[in-house]
Structure formats: structure tokens, C-alpha cells
Amino acid sequence: MVTEAAVRKALRTVKDPELNLDLVVLGLIYEIRIDGARVEVTMSLTSPMCPVAGDILKQAREAVEKVEGVEGVEVELTFSPPWTAERIPPTIRAALGL
């Protein structure tokens, strides 16, 4: 059975190339929906103008596809609500000087 914890663990392997932090820590994962073996992820990026957006979405999809039991993955990009650094845990924000 596919779990949200397993999907989040997989998404932690995908890093923002500029900040070198994973998608989960950055608060870029807005929602994970699981229906049997099918997973839908709604995520954002730190900027709508991100030059590597396609690569990050591809890496996220590929990471979730590797989770045992997953047979289908859809990664949806949203900017509503817009991402802000407030989505990063306070201790990590402090370490980054944010």
C-alpha cells in the first residue's frame, strides 16, 4: 500500500538547485493525494520564473514513481497560493538567514 510518508520521503530526494534544499523542507509540496496505486502531487516552485521548472517537475515525478506500489503519478504545478519562505520550518529559515 502506498503511503503519504513514503511519497514525502521520495520527494525529499529532489532538491532545489539554487537553495540545495529538498522540496518537502522548502514547503513546495502543497498536497499529496493517493488513490490505490495512483499518486497526485500538487506542488509549487520558489519562483514562477524558475528556469529549471521542467527538470524539477520531472525529478519529482520520477522520485514518486520509484515508491513501491506506485503505478501512476501526476505532478501538478500551482502558484496559488504563491510560495513564500514562511513555508520553510523556522529553524531552517534561521540557518539560511531568512
Helices and strands as residue ranges (DSSP letters): H 4-11, E 29-35, E 38-43, H 53-65, E 72-77, G 85-87, H 90-96
